[in-house]
Amino acid sequence: MKSTNYNKISEELVNSFNEEMTCELAKRLEDENYASPFDGLKDWHLLRALAINRPELTSNYIHLLDQEPFDEN
């Protein structure tokens, strides 16, 4: 099981992603085969950052993100 080694989601990291990398990330999230819940959470946060900053890469994977409305106040 390969998971990300990204400790910090930076603009550089988000901009380095392409369609193939995004597909691999989504596959890991769909498979949910992580050594720890924290590894899955890291990938989820990365996909969320991609959805916000590079939506063209994530349109096929938006179902993996929790889109429930919530109040941040």
N, CA, C and O atoms as CSV, one atom per row, in Angstrom:
chain,resi,resn,atom,element,x,y,z
A,1,MET,N,N,0.847,-1.183,0.000
A,1,MET,CA,C,0.000,0.000,0.000
A,1,MET,C,C,0.878,1.228,0.000
A,1,MET,O,O,1.679,1.430,0.913
A,2,LYS,N,N,0.733,2.022,-0.994
A,2,LYS,CA,C,1.500,3.249,-1.125
A,2,LYS,C,C,0.637,4.417,-0.687
A,2,LYS,O,O,-0.488,4.573,-1.160
A,3,SER,N,N,1.151,5.226,0.204
A,3,SER,CA,C,0.426,6.435,0.596
A,3,SER,C,C,1.341,7.623,0.385
A,3,SER,O,O,2.531,7.466,0.109
A,4,THR,N,N,0.787,8.794,0.515
A,4,THR,CA,C,1.561,10.002,0.280
A,4,THR,C,C,2.553,10.240,1.406
A,4,THR,O,O,2.324,9.865,2.555
A,5,ASN,N,N,3.641,10.862,1.052
A,5,ASN,CA,C,4.637,11.264,2.040
A,5,ASN,C,C,4.611,12.771,2.215
A,5,ASN,O,O,5.595,13.361,2.661
A,6,TYR,N,N,3.505,13.397,1.872
A,6,TYR,CA,C,3.387,14.841,1.936
A,6,TYR,C,C,3.019,15.266,3.344
A,6,TYR,O,O,1.937,14.946,3.835
A,7,ASN,N,N,3.908,15.977,3.982
A,7,ASN,CA,C,3.633,16.463,5.327
A,7,ASN,C,C,2.934,17.807,5.307
A,7,ASN,O,O,2.225,18.157,6.250
A,8,LYS,N,N,3.130,18.554,4.246
A,8,LYS,CA,C,2.540,19.883,4.145
A,8,LYS,C,C,1.997,20.061,2.733
A,8,LYS,O,O,2.691,19.803,1.749
A,9,ILE,N,N,0.769,20.497,2.649
A,9,ILE,CA,C,0.178,20.743,1.342
A,9,ILE,C,C,0.497,22.179,0.953
A,9,ILE,O,O,-0.079,23.128,1.485
A,10,SER,N,N,1.410,22.315,0.029
A,10,SER,CA,C,1.851,23.633,-0.410
A,10,SER,C,C,1.293,23.933,-1.799
A,10,SER,O,O,0.810,23.043,-2.499
A,11,GLU,N,N,1.370,25.176,-2.169
A,11,GLU,CA,C,0.954,25.584,-3.510
A,11,GLU,C,C,1.793,24.844,-4.552
A,11,GLU,O,O,1.281,24.431,-5.593
A,12,GLU,N,N,3.065,24.682,-4.267
A,12,GLU,CA,C,3.961,23.970,-5.179
A,12,GLU,C,C,3.516,22.518,-5.365
A,12,GLU,O,O,3.508,22.003,-6.483
A,13,LEU,N,N,3.150,21.866,-4.267
A,13,LEU,CA,C,2.688,20.489,-4.346
A,13,LEU,C,C,1.409,20.399,-5.179
A,13,LEU,O,O,1.309,19.563,-6.078
A,14,VAL,N,N,0.446,21.245,-4.887
A,14,VAL,CA,C,-0.825,21.237,-5.620
A,14,VAL,C,C,-0.578,21.488,-7.102
A,14,VAL,O,O,-1.176,20.823,-7.949
A,15,ASN,N,N,0.290,22.432,-7.423
A,15,ASN,CA,C,0.570,22.761,-8.820
A,15,ASN,C,C,1.357,21.667,-9.536
A,15,ASN,O,O,1.370,21.622,-10.766
A,16,SER,N,N,2.013,20.785,-8.779
A,16,SER,CA,C,2.787,19.711,-9.403
A,16,SER,C,C,1.908,18.543,-9.848
A,16,SER,O,O,2.363,17.681,-10.600
A,17,PHE,N,N,0.662,18.505,-9.395
A,17,PHE,CA,C,-0.217,17.378,-9.726
A,17,PHE,C,C,-0.694,17.440,-11.167
A,17,PHE,O,O,-0.937,18.512,-11.722
A,18,ASN,N,N,-0.821,16.249,-11.757
A,18,ASN,CA,C,-1.402,16.115,-13.087
A,18,ASN,C,C,-2.544,15.113,-13.008
A,18,ASN,O,O,-2.866,14.626,-11.925
A,19,GLU,N,N,-3.156,14.803,-14.137
A,19,GLU,CA,C,-4.314,13.906,-14.137
A,19,GLU,C,C,-3.971,12.515,-13.614
A,19,GLU,O,O,-4.748,11.925,-12.864
A,20,GLU,N,N,-2.825,11.995,-14.001
A,20,GLU,CA,C,-2.424,10.658,-13.559
A,20,GLU,C,C,-2.215,10.604,-12.044
A,20,GLU,O,O,-2.655,9.660,-11.389
A,21,MET,N,N,-1.555,11.599,-11.499
A,21,MET,CA,C,-1.311,11.647,-10.056
A,21,MET,C,C,-2.631,11.777,-9.292
A,21,MET,O,O,-2.813,11.155,-8.245
A,22,THR,N,N,-3.541,12.584,-9.820
A,22,THR,CA,C,-4.839,12.762,-9.179
A,22,THR,C,C,-5.633,11.465,-9.216
A,22,THR,O,O,-6.314,11.128,-8.248
A,23,CYS,N,N,-5.556,10.747,-10.307
A,23,CYS,CA,C,-6.240,9.465,-10.433
A,23,CYS,C,C,-5.696,8.467,-9.411
A,23,CYS,O,O,-6.470,7.742,-8.786
A,24,GLU,N,N,-4.387,8.423,-9.236
A,24,GLU,CA,C,-3.775,7.528,-8.246
A,24,GLU,C,C,-4.221,7.889,-6.829
A,24,GLU,O,O,-4.505,7.010,-6.016
A,25,LEU,N,N,-4.277,9.173,-6.547
A,25,LEU,CA,C,-4.739,9.651,-5.243
A,25,LEU,C,C,-6.186,9.218,-5.001
A,25,LEU,O,O,-6.517,8.723,-3.924
A,26,ALA,N,N,-7.038,9.402,-5.994
A,26,ALA,CA,C,-8.447,9.024,-5.869
A,26,ALA,C,C,-8.592,7.515,-5.699
A,26,ALA,O,O,-9.436,7.058,-4.928
A,27,LYS,N,N,-7.793,6.753,-6.398
A,27,LYS,CA,C,-7.862,5.292,-6.269
A,27,LYS,C,C,-7.511,4.863,-4.846
A,27,LYS,O,O,-8.166,3.987,-4.282
A,28,ARG,N,N,-6.491,5.472,-4.271
A,28,ARG,CA,C,-6.134,5.142,-2.886
A,28,ARG,C,C,-7.293,5.449,-1.949
A,28,ARG,O,O,-7.607,4.662,-1.056
A,29,LEU,N,N,-7.927,6.597,-2.159
A,29,LEU,CA,C,-9.053,6.977,-1.308
A,29,LEU,C,C,-10.237,6.020,-1.489
A,29,LEU,O,O,-10.902,5.661,-0.517
A,30,GLU,N,N,-10.493,5.617,-2.711
A,30,GLU,CA,C,-11.586,4.675,-2.958
A,30,GLU,C,C,-11.304,3.314,-2.347
A,30,GLU,O,O,-12.211,2.671,-1.818
A,31,ASP,N,N,-10.057,2.868,-2.415
A,31,ASP,CA,C,-9.676,1.557,-1.876
A,31,ASP,C,C,-9.685,1.533,-0.357
A,31,ASP,O,O,-9.889,0.479,0.245
A,32,GLU,N,N,-9.465,2.689,0.272
A,32,GLU,CA,C,-9.447,2.812,1.738
A,32,GLU,C,C,-8.560,1.759,2.398
A,32,GLU,O,O,-8.944,1.159,3.402
A,33,ASN,N,N,-7.396,1.540,1.843
A,33,ASN,CA,C,-6.468,0.534,2.359
A,33,ASN,C,C,-5.228,1.241,2.912
A,33,ASN,O,O,-4.150,1.193,2.319
A,34,TYR,N,N,-5.405,1.884,4.040
A,34,TYR,CA,C,-4.332,2.669,4.650
A,34,TYR,C,C,-3.819,1.991,5.909
A,34,TYR,O,O,-4.559,1.298,6.607
A,35,ALA,N,N,-2.550,2.201,6.183
A,35,ALA,CA,C,-1.940,1.647,7.404
A,35,ALA,C,C,-2.548,2.298,8.651
A,35,ALA,O,O,-2.673,1.655,9.693
A,36,SER,N,N,-2.920,3.564,8.538
A,36,SER,CA,C,-3.547,4.260,9.655
A,36,SER,C,C,-4.595,5.230,9.108
A,36,SER,O,O,-4.508,5.642,7.951
A,37,PRO,N,N,-5.571,5.594,9.916
A,37,PRO,CA,C,-6.580,6.562,9.470
A,37,PRO,C,C,-5.958,7.906,9.094
A,37,PRO,O,O,-6.499,8.638,8.265
A,38,PHE,N,N,-4.838,8.220,9.699
A,38,PHE,CA,C,-4.192,9.499,9.433
A,38,PHE,C,C,-3.636,9.565,8.014
A,38,PHE,O,O,-3.617,10.635,7.405
A,39,ASP,N,N,-3.181,8.421,7.481
A,39,ASP,CA,C,-2.709,8.391,6.100
A,39,ASP,C,C,-3.852,8.700,5.140
A,39,ASP,O,O,-3.677,9.447,4.177
A,40,GLY,N,N,-5.019,8.124,5.404
A,40,GLY,CA,C,-6.187,8.412,4.584
A,40,GLY,C,C,-6.612,9.862,4.695
A,40,GLY,O,O,-7.005,10.480,3.705
A,41,LEU,N,N,-6.533,10.400,5.890
A,41,LEU,CA,C,-6.896,11.793,6.103
A,41,LEU,C,C,-5.951,12.730,5.346
A,41,LEU,O,O,-6.392,13.747,4.810
A,42,LYS,N,N,-4.677,12.403,5.300
A,42,LYS,CA,C,-3.717,13.216,4.533
A,42,LYS,C,C,-4.103,13.246,3.055
A,42,LYS,O,O,-4.104,14.302,2.423
A,43,ASP,N,N,-4.433,12.066,2.514
A,43,ASP,CA,C,-4.836,12.011,1.106
A,43,ASP,C,C,-6.126,12.785,0.887
A,43,ASP,O,O,-6.270,13.478,-0.119
A,44,TRP,N,N,-7.077,12.671,1.833
A,44,TRP,CA,C,-8.340,13.387,1.695
A,44,TRP,C,C,-8.100,14.895,1.676
A,44,TRP,O,O,-8.703,15.607,0.873
A,45,HIS,N,N,-7.231,15.384,2.545
A,45,HIS,CA,C,-6.927,16.820,2.580
A,45,HIS,C,C,-6.242,17.258,1.288
A,45,HIS,O,O,-6.478,18.363,0.798
A,46,LEU,N,N,-5.402,16.401,0.745
A,46,LEU,CA,C,-4.741,16.729,-0.508
A,46,LEU,C,C,-5.764,16.799,-1.643
A,46,LEU,O,O,-5.714,17.722,-2.455
A,47,LEU,N,N,-6.688,15.842,-1.711
A,47,LEU,CA,C,-7.718,15.887,-2.747
A,47,LEU,C,C,-8.588,17.129,-2.579
A,47,LEU,O,O,-8.986,17.751,-3.564
A,48,ARG,N,N,-8.877,17.484,-1.347
A,48,ARG,CA,C,-9.676,18.693,-1.078
A,48,ARG,C,C,-8.936,19.949,-1.557
A,48,ARG,O,O,-9.542,20.839,-2.155
A,49,ALA,N,N,-7.633,20.017,-1.295
A,49,ALA,CA,C,-6.837,21.156,-1.767
A,49,ALA,C,C,-6.826,21.205,-3.298
A,49,ALA,O,O,-6.896,22.281,-3.892
A,50,LEU,N,N,-6.739,20.047,-3.918
A,50,LEU,CA,C,-6.784,20.007,-5.380
A,50,LEU,C,C,-8.151,20.462,-5.890
A,50,LEU,O,O,-8.231,21.189,-6.881
A,51,ALA,N,N,-9.222,20.042,-5.222
A,51,ALA,CA,C,-10.566,20.425,-5.644
A,51,ALA,C,C,-10.763,21.934,-5.554
A,51,ALA,O,O,-11.460,22.522,-6.381
A,52,ILE,N,N,-10.163,22.550,-4.572
A,52,ILE,CA,C,-10.287,23.998,-4.391
A,52,ILE,C,C,-9.419,24.753,-5.390
A,52,ILE,O,O,-9.863,25.730,-5.993
A,53,ASN,N,N,-8.183,24.299,-5.562
A,53,ASN,CA,C,-7.206,25.044,-6.356
A,53,ASN,C,C,-7.053,24.564,-7.794
A,53,ASN,O,O,-6.628,25.326,-8.662
A,54,ARG,N,N,-7.395,23.310,-8.047
A,54,ARG,CA,C,-7.255,22.737,-9.399
A,54,ARG,C,C,-8.489,21.904,-9.720
A,54,ARG,O,O,-8.364,20.706,-9.973
A,55,PRO,N,N,-9.665,22.499,-9.717
A,55,PRO,CA,C,-10.899,21.729,-9.884
A,55,PRO,C,C,-10.954,20.933,-11.187
A,55,PRO,O,O,-11.664,19.930,-11.267
A,56,GLU,N,N,-10.229,21.357,-12.188
A,56,GLU,CA,C,-10.219,20.627,-13.456
A,56,GLU,C,C,-9.648,19.213,-13.300
A,56,GLU,O,O,-9.931,18.333,-14.114
A,57,LEU,N,N,-8.847,19.001,-12.257
A,57,LEU,CA,C,-8.260,17.684,-12.016
A,57,LEU,C,C,-9.163,16.771,-11.199
A,57,LEU,O,O,-8.977,15.554,-11.205
A,58,THR,N,N,-10.123,17.332,-10.507
A,58,THR,CA,C,-10.880,16.540,-9.536
A,58,THR,C,C,-12.355,16.356,-9.880
A,58,THR,O,O,-13.095,15.769,-9.090
A,59,SER,N,N,-12.790,16.833,-11.013
A,59,SER,CA,C,-14.221,16.763,-11.326
A,59,SER,C,C,-14.756,15.330,-11.317
A,59,SER,O,O,-15.927,15.124,-10.996
A,60,ASN,N,N,-13.945,14.351,-11.653
A,60,ASN,CA,C,-14.393,12.953,-11.647
A,60,ASN,C,C,-14.349,12.317,-10.265
A,60,ASN,O,O,-14.830,11.198,-10.090
A,61,TYR,N,N,-13.785,13.002,-9.287
A,61,TYR,CA,C,-13.565,12.408,-7.964
A,61,TYR,C,C,-14.243,13.179,-6.839
A,61,TYR,O,O,-14.000,12.906,-5.664
A,62,ILE,N,N,-15.074,14.121,-7.187
A,62,ILE,CA,C,-15.697,14.980,-6.185
A,62,ILE,C,C,-16.552,14.169,-5.212
A,62,ILE,O,O,-16.791,14.610,-4.088
A,63,HIS,N,N,-17.010,13.000,-5.627
A,63,HIS,CA,C,-17.812,12.145,-4.749
A,63,HIS,C,C,-17.015,11.652,-3.542
A,63,HIS,O,O,-17.599,11.198,-2.558
A,64,LEU,N,N,-15.699,11.738,-3.611
A,64,LEU,CA,C,-14.851,11.293,-2.504
A,64,LEU,C,C,-14.745,12.338,-1.396
A,64,LEU,O,O,-14.254,12.047,-0.305
A,65,LEU,N,N,-15.197,13.532,-1.674
A,65,LEU,CA,C,-15.140,14.603,-0.682
A,65,LEU,C,C,-16.499,14.778,-0.030
A,65,LEU,O,O,-17.533,14.685,-0.692
A,66,ASP,N,N,-16.492,15.027,1.240
A,66,ASP,CA,C,-17.730,15.264,1.976
A,66,ASP,C,C,-18.241,16.637,1.593
A,66,ASP,O,O,-17.606,17.646,1.902
A,67,GLN,N,N,-19.358,16.686,0.937
A,67,GLN,CA,C,-19.910,17.956,0.468
A,67,GLN,C,C,-21.092,18.414,1.300
A,67,GLN,O,O,-21.900,19.219,0.837
A,68,GLU,N,N,-21.203,17.921,2.507
A,68,GLU,CA,C,-22.296,18.316,3.382
A,68,GLU,C,C,-22.137,19.786,3.790
A,68,GLU,O,O,-21.044,20.213,4.161
A,69,PRO,N,N,-23.205,20.543,3.723
A,69,PRO,CA,C,-23.106,21.937,4.191
A,69,PRO,C,C,-22.895,21.986,5.702
A,69,PRO,O,O,-23.463,21.183,6.442
A,70,PHE,N,N,-22.094,22.912,6.142
A,70,PHE,CA,C,-21.858,23.070,7.573
A,70,PHE,C,C,-21.600,24.528,7.886
A,70,PHE,O,O,-21.246,25.321,7.013
A,71,ASP,N,N,-21.784,24.857,9.132
A,71,ASP,CA,C,-21.600,26.218,9.604
A,71,ASP,C,C,-20.271,26.293,10.346
A,71,ASP,O,O,-20.086,25.625,11.364
A,72,GLU,N,N,-19.350,27.101,9.842
A,72,GLU,CA,C,-18.038,27.227,10.460
A,72,GLU,C,C,-18.021,28.247,11.598
A,72,GLU,O,O,-17.001,28.400,12.270
A,73,ASN,N,N,-19.114,28.933,11.819
A,73,ASN,CA,C,-19.138,29.973,12.850
A,73,ASN,C,C,-19.263,29.379,14.234
A,73,ASN,O,O,-19.299,30.115,15.220
